[in-house]
Amino acid sequence: MKVRVNKSDLSKILKHYSNAWVALDSETMSVAVTGKNPSLVLEKARKKGLDHPVLTRVPKDYGSYIL
């Protein structure tokens, strides 16, 4: 099985979706569907024709952290 690695800085895109589940198009890494329930977001993404969406949860206080 071949694994494809795609590096993307999603900080500018995801900052608008604080405290939400986001399904990204795996080819373009653009936001396809958002919502509060991961199962519904995944279902809606598949209905939009995305066979392999990237599902992630954006933290409530999305931003920079200094450790």
MARBA-3410 file (N, C-alpha, C, O; in Angstrom, 1 decimal):
67
0.8,-1.2,0.0,0.0,0.0,0.0,0.9,1.2,0.0,1.8,1.4,0.8 ~ 0.6,2.1,-0.9,1.4,3.4,-1.0,0.7,4.5,-0.2,-0.5,4.7,-0.3 ~ 1.5,5.1,0.6,1.0,6.2,1.5,1.5,7.5,0.9,2.7,7.7,0.6 ~ 0.5,8.4,0.7,0.9,9.8,0.1,0.9,10.8,1.2,0.0,10.8,2.0 ~ 2.0,11.5,1.3,2.1,12.5,2.3,1.9,13.9,1.7,2.6,14.2,0.7
1.0,14.7,2.3,0.8,16.0,1.7,0.9,17.0,2.9,0.1,17.0,3.8 ~ 1.9,17.9,2.8,2.0,18.9,3.9,1.2,20.1,3.5,1.4,20.7,2.4 ~ 0.4,20.6,4.4,-0.4,21.8,4.2,-0.5,22.6,5.5,-0.7,22.0,6.5 ~ -0.4,23.9,5.3,-0.7,24.8,6.5,-2.1,25.1,6.4,-2.6,25.9,5.6 ~ -2.9,24.5,7.3,-4.3,24.7,7.4,-4.8,25.8,8.4,-6.0,26.0,8.5
-3.8,26.4,9.0,-4.2,27.4,10.0,-5.1,28.5,9.5,-6.0,28.9,10.2 ~ -4.8,29.0,8.3,-5.7,30.1,7.8,-7.1,29.7,7.5,-8.0,30.4,7.6 ~ -7.2,28.4,7.0,-8.5,27.9,6.6,-9.3,27.5,7.9,-10.5,27.9,8.0 ~ -8.7,26.8,8.8,-9.4,26.2,9.9,-9.7,27.2,11.0,-10.6,27.0,11.9 ~ -9.1,28.4,11.1,-9.4,29.4,12.1,-10.8,29.9,12.1,-11.3,30.4,13.1
-11.5,29.7,11.0,-12.9,30.2,10.8,-13.9,29.1,11.3,-15.1,29.4,11.4 ~ -13.4,27.9,11.7,-14.3,26.8,12.1,-14.0,26.4,13.5,-14.0,25.2,13.8 ~ -13.8,27.3,14.4,-13.5,27.0,15.8,-14.6,26.2,16.5,-15.8,26.4,16.3 ~ -14.2,25.1,17.2,-15.1,24.2,17.9,-16.1,23.5,17.0,-17.2,23.3,17.4 ~ -15.6,23.1,15.8,-16.4,22.3,14.9,-15.7,21.1,14.3,-14.4,21.1,14.3
-16.4,20.2,13.8,-15.8,19.1,13.0,-15.8,19.6,11.5,-16.7,20.2,11.1 ~ -14.7,19.2,10.9,-14.5,19.7,9.5,-14.1,18.5,8.6,-13.2,17.7,9.0 ~ -14.8,18.4,7.5,-14.4,17.4,6.5,-13.7,18.1,5.4,-14.2,19.0,4.8 ~ -12.4,17.7,5.1,-11.7,18.4,4.0,-11.6,17.5,2.8,-11.5,16.2,2.9 ~ -11.6,18.0,1.6,-11.4,17.3,0.4,-9.9,16.9,0.4,-9.0,17.7,0.5
-9.7,15.6,0.3,-8.3,15.1,0.4,-7.4,15.5,-0.7,-6.2,15.4,-0.6 ~ -8.0,15.8,-1.9,-7.2,16.3,-3.0,-6.8,17.7,-2.9,-5.6,18.1,-3.2 ~ -7.7,18.6,-2.6,-7.5,20.0,-2.6,-7.3,20.6,-1.2,-6.8,21.7,-1.0 ~ -7.6,19.8,-0.1,-7.5,20.2,1.3,-8.3,21.5,1.5,-8.0,22.3,2.3 ~ -9.4,21.6,0.8,-10.4,22.7,1.0,-11.5,22.1,1.9,-11.8,20.9,1.9
-12.2,23.0,2.6,-13.3,22.6,3.5,-14.5,22.2,2.7,-15.0,23.0,1.8 ~ -15.0,21.0,2.9,-16.2,20.5,2.2,-17.4,20.6,3.0,-18.5,21.1,2.5 ~ -17.3,20.2,4.3,-18.5,20.2,5.2,-18.0,20.5,6.6,-16.9,20.1,7.0 ~ -18.9,21.2,7.4,-18.6,21.5,8.8,-19.8,21.1,9.6,-21.0,21.1,9.1 ~ -19.6,20.9,10.9,-20.8,20.6,11.8,-20.3,20.3,13.2,-19.1,20.2,13.4
-21.3,20.0,14.0,-21.0,19.7,15.4,-20.9,18.2,15.7,-20.4,17.8,16.7 ~ -21.4,17.4,14.8,-21.4,15.9,14.9,-20.5,15.3,13.9,-20.8,15.4,12.7 ~ -19.5,14.5,14.3,-18.5,14.0,13.3,-19.2,13.0,12.3,-18.8,12.9,11.2 ~ -20.1,12.2,12.8,-20.8,11.2,12.0,-21.6,11.9,10.9,-21.6,11.5,9.7 ~ -22.3,13.0,11.2,-23.1,13.7,10.2,-22.2,14.4,9.2,-22.5,14.5,8.0
-21.1,15.0,9.7,-20.2,15.6,8.8,-19.6,14.6,7.8,-19.5,14.9,6.6 ~ -19.2,13.5,8.3,-18.7,12.4,7.4,-19.8,12.0,6.4,-19.5,11.8,5.2 ~ -21.0,11.8,6.8,-22.1,11.4,6.0,-22.3,12.4,4.9,-22.5,12.1,3.7 ~ -22.4,13.7,5.3,-22.6,14.7,4.3,-21.5,14.8,3.3,-21.7,15.1,2.1 ~ -20.2,14.6,3.7,-19.1,14.7,2.8,-19.2,13.6,1.8,-18.9,13.8,0.6
-19.6,12.4,2.2,-19.7,11.3,1.3,-20.9,11.5,0.3,-20.8,11.1,-0.8 ~ -21.9,12.1,0.8,-23.1,12.5,-0.1,-22.6,13.5,-1.2,-23.2,13.6,-2.3 ~ -21.6,14.3,-0.8,-21.1,15.3,-1.8,-20.1,14.7,-2.8,-19.6,15.3,-3.7 ~ -19.9,13.4,-2.6,-19.0,12.7,-3.5,-17.6,12.5,-3.1,-16.7,12.1,-3.9 ~ -17.3,12.8,-1.9,-15.9,12.7,-1.4,-15.8,11.2,-0.8,-16.3,10.9,0.2
-15.0,10.4,-1.5,-14.8,9.0,-1.1,-13.8,8.9,0.1,-14.0,8.1,1.0 ~ -12.9,9.8,0.2,-11.9,9.7,1.3,-11.7,11.1,1.9,-10.6,11.7,1.8 ~ -12.7,11.7,2.6,-12.5,13.0,3.2,-11.6,12.9,4.4,-11.5,11.9,5.0 ~ -10.9,14.0,4.7,-10.1,14.1,5.9,-11.0,14.7,7.0,-11.4,15.9,6.8 ~ -11.2,14.0,8.0,-12.1,14.5,9.1,-11.2,14.9,10.3,-10.4,14.2,10.8
-11.5,16.1,10.8,-10.7,16.6,11.9,-11.6,17.6,12.7,-12.6,18.1,12.3 ~ -11.2,17.7,14.0,-12.0,18.6,14.9,-11.1,19.8,15.1,-9.9,19.7,15.5 ~ -11.6,21.0,15.0,-10.9,22.2,15.2,-11.2,22.6,16.7,-12.3,22.7,17.1 ~ -10.1,22.8,17.4,-10.3,23.2,18.8,-11.1,24.5,19.0,-11.1,25.3,18.1 ~ -11.6,24.6,20.2,-12.5,25.8,20.5,-11.7,27.1,20.4,-12.1,28.1,19.8
-10.5,27.1,20.9,-9.6,28.3,20.9,-8.5,28.0,19.9,-7.3,27.9,20.3 ~ -8.8,27.9,18.6,-7.8,27.6,17.6,-6.9,28.8,17.4,-7.4,29.9,17.2 ~ -5.6,28.5,17.5,-4.7,29.6,17.3,-3.3,29.2,17.6,-3.0,28.0,17.7 ~ -2.4,30.1,17.9,-1.0,29.7,18.2,-0.9,29.5,19.7,-1.5,30.1,20.5 ~ 0.0,28.5,20.0,0.3,28.2,21.4,1.8,28.2,21.5,2.5,27.8,20.7
2.3,28.8,22.6,3.7,28.8,22.9,3.9,27.8,24.1,3.3,28.0,25.2 ~ 4.7,26.8,23.9,5.0,25.9,25.0,6.3,26.1,25.6,6.7,25.4,26.5
END
